Amino acid sequence: MKVWTLTICMILAGAFSLRADTIVTVDTSTLSGTSAQLAFDFIDGGTPSNTITISGFGTDGTLGSTVPTGGVSGNLPGTVVLTDSDFFNEYLTGITLGSTFSFILSATTNPSASLPDAFSLFLLDPSAEFSLVSTSDPTGSNSLLTLNIDGSAEGALSVYDASVTTAPANTTVPEPATLLLLGAGLLPLLRKRKAG
């Protein structure tokens, strides 16, 4: 019985693990006062489905109008969710840049059977045609960062500009897997207590 309980708990622990959130901060002090477009792009690489969540958005700049394309819901500074329901999904918002903007990036990590789903962040001119900055993005598209959902627990996060910093978001809420293992460990103690 103990072996089966432990085996089931270990299987459930793997099934419910979650990707850690990442805080993204972009220093735009050299562009302060500039009108721009922020583009949060999510490209579908194939099944299964994934989502990107942008939350906790903050800036000392001013947000403008938005143009959502594809599977997008919500509005900044509130939570925005991008799904890979279409091949190309984008949340495009106008912004008059201040010295910084930041947000929390969360993603599911269901690996694709073909190409990975890919999230990118761009800082574009007001017409949304050209990048305001040149980055080291190897594709030449000048994204500030990308997240390829490649099946690893964290995904492959790449930063292409020195103005961008990332850090794990500190959370005090235990993952469901931790709670399951803790509960499984307490069950034998409760049984012994009832028997005694």
C-alpha positions in Angstrom: 0.0 0.0 0.0 2.8 2.4 0.9 4.6 1.8 -2.4 1.4 2.5 -4.4 0.7 5.7 -2.5 4.2 7.0 -3.0 4.1 6.1 -6.7 0.8 7.8 -7.3 2.0 10.9 -5.4 5.2 11.1 -7.5 3.2 10.8 -10.8 0.8 13.5 -9.7 3.7 15.7 -8.6 5.1 15.6 -12.1 1.7 16.2 -13.7 1.0 19.4 -11.8 4.4 21.2 -11.7 4.2 24.8 -12.9 6.6 27.0 -14.7 8.2 29.7 -12.5 7.1 33.3 -13.2 9.7 35.7 -14.5 9.9 39.4 -13.8 10.9 41.4 -16.9 12.2 44.9 -16.6 13.1 47.2 -19.5 15.1 50.3 -19.0 13.8 52.9 -21.5 15.5 56.0 -20.0 17.4 56.8 -23.2 14.0 56.8 -25.0 12.0 58.7 -22.4 9.2 60.8 -24.0 9.3 58.8 -27.2 6.0 57.5 -28.7 6.3 53.8 -29.4 4.4 50.5 -29.7 4.9 47.6 -27.4 4.3 44.3 -29.2 3.8 41.1 -27.3 3.8 38.3 -29.9 3.0 34.6 -29.5 3.4 32.2 -32.4 1.9 28.7 -32.4 4.4 26.0 -33.2 1.8 23.2 -33.1 -0.2 21.1 -30.7 -0.6 21.0 -27.7 -1.8 24.4 -26.7 0.1 26.9 -24.5 -0.7 30.3 -23.0 1.4 33.4 -22.1 0.2 35.6 -19.3 1.4 39.2 -18.8 0.6 40.6 -15.4 1.7 43.1 -12.9 2.5 45.6 -15.7 4.0 48.9 -14.5 5.5 51.9 -16.1 6.2 55.6 -15.5 5.2 56.2 -19.1 1.7 56.5 -20.5 -0.2 53.6 -22.2 -2.2 54.3 -25.4 -4.6 52.4 -27.6 -4.4 48.7 -28.2 -4.8 46.4 -31.2 -5.2 42.7 -30.3 -4.8 40.0 -33.0 -5.7 36.4 -32.6 -6.1 34.7 -29.2 -5.7 37.7 -26.9 -7.8 38.8 -23.9 -7.4 41.5 -21.3 -5.8 45.0 -21.3 -2.7 46.5 -19.7 -2.1 47.5 -17.0 -4.3 44.6 -16.0 -3.6 41.0 -17.0 -3.3 40.0 -20.7 -3.5 36.4 -21.8 -2.2 35.3 -25.2 -3.2 31.8 -26.4 -1.9 29.9 -29.4 -5.4 29.6 -30.9 -4.2 31.1 -34.1 -0.8 30.9 -35.7 0.0 34.6 -35.0 -1.3 36.2 -31.8 -0.3 39.7 -30.7 -1.1 42.3 -28.1 0.0 45.7 -29.6 -0.3 48.8 -27.4 0.8 52.3 -27.8 3.0 53.8 -25.2 4.8 57.1 -24.5 7.9 55.8 -22.9 9.1 56.8 -19.4 12.3 55.5 -17.9 11.2 51.9 -17.4 8.4 49.4 -17.8 8.1 46.0 -16.2 5.8 43.0 -16.0 5.6 39.4 -14.9 5.8 36.8 -17.6 4.1 33.4 -17.0 3.8 30.5 -19.5 2.6 27.0 -19.7 5.2 24.6 -20.9 3.5 22.0 -23.0 6.1 20.9 -25.6 5.0 20.9 -29.2 5.4 17.8 -31.3 6.9 19.9 -34.1 8.3 23.5 -33.6 8.2 25.2 -30.2 5.6 27.9 -29.5 7.4 31.2 -29.3 6.8 34.4 -27.4 8.7 37.6 -28.3 8.7 41.2 -27.0 9.3 44.1 -29.4 9.7 47.9 -28.9 8.5 49.4 -32.2 8.1 52.9 -33.8 4.6 54.4 -33.7 3.6 52.9 -37.0 4.6 49.4 -35.7 6.8 48.8 -38.7 10.3 49.2 -37.4 12.2 48.5 -34.2 13.2 51.4 -32.1 16.3 49.6 -31.0 18.9 47.3 -32.6 19.4 44.1 -30.6 21.5 41.0 -30.9 18.4 38.9 -31.9 19.9 36.2 -34.2 16.8 36.3 -36.4 17.4 40.0 -37.3 13.9 41.0 -36.1 15.3 43.0 -33.1 13.2 41.4 -30.4 14.1 42.4 -26.9 13.6 38.9 -25.7 12.1 35.5 -26.7 10.7 32.5 -24.8 10.7 29.3 -26.8 8.4 26.7 -25.2 10.7 23.7 -25.9 9.5 21.2 -23.4 12.0 22.1 -20.6 10.6 23.1 -17.3 11.4 26.8 -17.8 11.4 27.1 -21.5 14.3 28.7 -23.4 14.3 32.4 -22.4 16.8 34.5 -24.4 17.4 38.2 -23.8 18.9 40.2 -26.7 19.3 43.7 -25.3 21.3 45.1 -22.3 18.3 47.3 -21.3 16.3 44.1 -20.4 16.8 42.3 -17.1 14.9 39.2 -15.9 14.6 37.6 -12.5 12.5 34.8 -11.0 9.3 36.1 -9.4 9.3 35.3 -5.7 6.2 33.4 -4.8 5.3 32.0 -1.3 2.6 29.7 -2.6 3.7 26.1 -2.7 3.2 24.2 -5.9 0.4 21.6 -6.0 3.1 18.9 -6.2 4.6 20.0 -2.9 1.3 19.9 -1.2 0.6 16.4 -2.5 3.9 15.1 -1.2 3.5 16.8 2.1 0.0 15.3 2.4 1.2 11.9 1.5 3.9 12.1 4.2 1.4 13.1 6.8 -1.1 10.3 6.1 0.9 7.5 7.9 1.2 9.7 11.0 -2.5 10.3 11.1 -3.2 6.5 10.7 -0.8 5.7 13.6 -2.5 8.4 15.8 -6.0 6.9 15.1 -4.8 3.3 15.8 -3.2 4.4 19.1 
